[in-house]
Amino acid sequence: MAGSNPSHGHDDSGQSSDADSTDYQHRNFVNLVAAIALLVIAIGVVWVVKAMVADETLNRCLESGRRDCVSIEAPPRQTIRLPDN
């Protein structure tokens, strides 16, 4: 067995024979899922930071003693018409 050389996954050129068996479709799918997950996390972080900034702004306004920190919109006044009898 002096002439035999076990390849252990390599062909005669020294490159891996597993390179052709890579499942690029699955790899692309996993990369897409990872990118979507990172995008969702980034959007969540931005949303939380904006909510914290709005809360801090409201707290500063209230601590300064102002009473008009939050605008409350009232529905427009409507005149009630009574039926003529």
Residue, then its C-alpha position, 0 to 999 in steps of 0.5 A: m500500500a505504499g502507492s495508495n494515498p487516501s484522499h479524504g475528500h480531496d481529488d488529485s488537484g488538491q481541491s475539495s470534492d465537496a465544493d460542487s455539492t454546496d447547496y447554494q439555494h439553501r445557503n441563499f435562503v439562510n442568508l435571506v432569513a438572516a438579513i430579514a431578521l437583522l432588518v426587523i431587529a434594526i427597525g425595532v431598535v429605531w422604534v424603541v429609541k424614538a419612543m424613549v425620546a418622545d417619553e423623555t421629551l414629555n417628562r421634561c415638559l411635565e417636570s417644567g410645570r407646563r400643562d400643555c405638553v400633550s395636545i388633546e383634540a376635541p371633536p368639532r362642536q355640532t349644533i343639535r337640531l330639535p325637530d319642529n313640532 
